[in-house]
Amino acid sequence: STEMRFTRMRGGSKTPTRVLSPIRGRGRGRGRGRAPAPAPAPAPVLDIDDSMSISDVQPYTPVFIIVHDRVKCLEASIASYIALLDAPLQFIFHDVASTYAPCLEFLERMRAEGHEVYRSEHNHHLTVRDTIKAYLRDHPDIKYYILTDPDVELHPRTRGDMLDFYLYMARSYPRRCVGPMLHIDDLP
């Protein structure tokens, strides 16, 4: 049977927290149950050049940051991307109804420095999706992008070529999205 391992970082070491197996039908209540999951398809075999860099594919990588009144963590997040990633980046801010004056002032500074700032009056995920679609339509040379929140800061031990690894994964195993999964089920 297939297993999925979830790990948690504690004290700098990886320790398995639990092992989950695929759910099988349990037949609870009136004879209903879930049918066994089909066997996973084998991974595609593609001719991928694993030495390819994200910079070989596109001139820069846009970083879409969803902003809502969180300026201090936003500054730390941006600083971590600049300090730790080797690829050229362009920051694009999508402000969802911010009202906090220091945040609005920060976004105006970013706009004055040449960064794109989009605004929506409602905090809804569709407005962010529409911003990304419009940006990619206007920049056909961009195939890959980063979407993040203002409170996601890269760990100081992040490898500078992290985006090259994600490119390799996206091209080797075609998916709409690759990247880290945040462990949030233990938050209070």
C-alpha positions, 0 to 999 in steps of 0.5 A: 500500500502507498504511504504518504509521510508528513514531517515536522521540523522540531529543533532543527531535525526532521521527525516523522509525525505520522504515516497515512495510508490511502483511505479504503471504504469502510462501509459505514451507514446504509452500506455506503463507503468509499471505493478503493482509490485507483492505483497511481499512474506511473510518473511520466518519463520526460527528456528533461535537462536537469541542468536547466536554470530558471534564468534559462527559461525566463528573464525574471521570476515574478513574485506575487505577494498578497498583502493585507495590512501586514507591513513588517512581515512583508518587509522581512519576506521580501528581504529573505527572497532578495538575500537568498535566491539567485534568480532575478525577481520582480515583486508584484503586490496585490493589496486586498483592501488594506487600510493600515496607513504604514502598509499603504505608504509602503505600497506607494513606495514600492510603486514609485520604485517601479514595482507593480501594485494591484488593489482590490476592494474585497478580500477574495481569492478570485481578485488575486487570480484575475491579477495573475492572469492579467499579468501573465497575459501582458507578459507572455515570456513568463511561464513560472511565478511565485505566489506567496503571503506577506508572512512567509519568509524563506529560511536562512538555509534556503539554497539559492537555486531553489527555483531551479529545483522547482523548475525541474520538478514542474517539468519532470512531473507536470503539475499546475503548482510545485513548492513547499507545503506549510505545516499549519495544523499545529497552530493554536 
